[in-house]
Amino acid sequence: MEEAMIEKIKSTFSTAIKNISDPHELITLEVDSNKIIEILQFLKQDPEMGFNYLTDICGIHYPENKGSELGVIYHLHNLVKNIRIRLKTFISSDQPHISTATKVYPGANWMERETYDFYGIIFDGHPDLRRILNVDDMVAFPLRKEFPLEDPNRKDKKDEFFGR
């Protein structure tokens, strides 16, 4: 079943599929960011695919990957056949724009807002893209790896207090 599904996806979007793998037995497709909405629509609307539930959208940051530092990961679920699939797409941190998935999956709204809030990824066409968890006037995107994990100015976090 899964092999036939992968072959159908590959034949439909041959130039947009960059890599296919199955880490931890989860089908994972790395796809072209310009085709992400078309692929999401296909996976949801094609009767053989039936990925009608968007489980999650999240961001990732690989600053060492020049030109594709930021990634967006989509987790989809076919509830009838109990099959999950993950889509990954990468974009440049210089132009962190990708199309919104809210027209395909309305539930993507808050997930995209959270991804914007923490990674600075701009979802073009989003109906209300603004911060959701951090303060509105924050200028940084705290889950990017360019920011330290701890505030170096805190007195209670000095290494000598912890025997380091």
Number of C-alpha atoms within 10 A of each C-alpha: 8 10 8 10 13 15 12 14 18 16 11 13 17 12 11 18 19 14 11 14 12 11 8 7 9 13 16 20 23 18 21 19 19 14 16 21 17 13 20 19 16 19 21 20 14 11 9 13 19 18 25 19 15 22 15 15 23 18 23 20 19 15 15 8 12 12 13 18 18 25 22 20 19 23 18 22 21 17 12 9 11 8 16 18 19 19 21 22 23 23 22 16 19 11 12 19 17 21 16 21 25 18 15 17 15 11 16 20 19 17 20 28 24 22 23 21 25 21 24 22 25 20 21 13 13 17 11 11 18 16 19 16 10 14 9 10 7 10 9 14 17 16 17 19 13 12 11 10 10 8 9 10 8 8 9 10 12 12 9 8 9 8 6 6
